[in-house]
């Protein structure tokens, strides 16, 4: 008996595989499109959480007040948030104060949620320049522009799915990430 030597695939087999891949891609693309903005939201909210934690830990390490200010201009560029050492304890970024962290830009699908807090989506007291600012003392207790205990929340949302998440800074200095919708249901 003679053996046939089959090497490779037939054109029909290749077309079936390509068809299956096309169907799978058609099903997967909407899922990926909704998944990506939510992942970007989680990444940005973790970045704000990390910035607040860094301001708090740097205040202890440096034995100096360290501030987290939102919508802050540094050298002509406005950043979503900036962490810096507040040498003169005025809750404002001044030229010459050491910058610890400058934020990057949010992805296009992520923004501050202005529907939660009128104006900028941040419920932290403004400094004299009109920027929401919270300052951590070396004792880790947050203070505001008036020198009192401070706290507040920063709300971020996705433009495509309207999912909202927030970073909460308590007056005790505790910092946490919270789902805004779940918190509203509990209240």
Buried (B, 14 or more C-beta within 10 A) or exposed (E): EEEEEEEEEEEEEEEEEEEEEEEEEEEEEEEEEEEBBBEBBBEBBEBBBBBBBBBBEBBBEEEBBBBBBBBBEBEEEEBBBBBBBBEEEBBBBEEEBEBBBBBEEBBEBBBBBEEBBEEBBBBBBBBEBEBBBBBBBBEBBBBBBEEEEBBBBBBBBBEBBEBBBBBBBBBEBEBEEBEBEEEEEEE
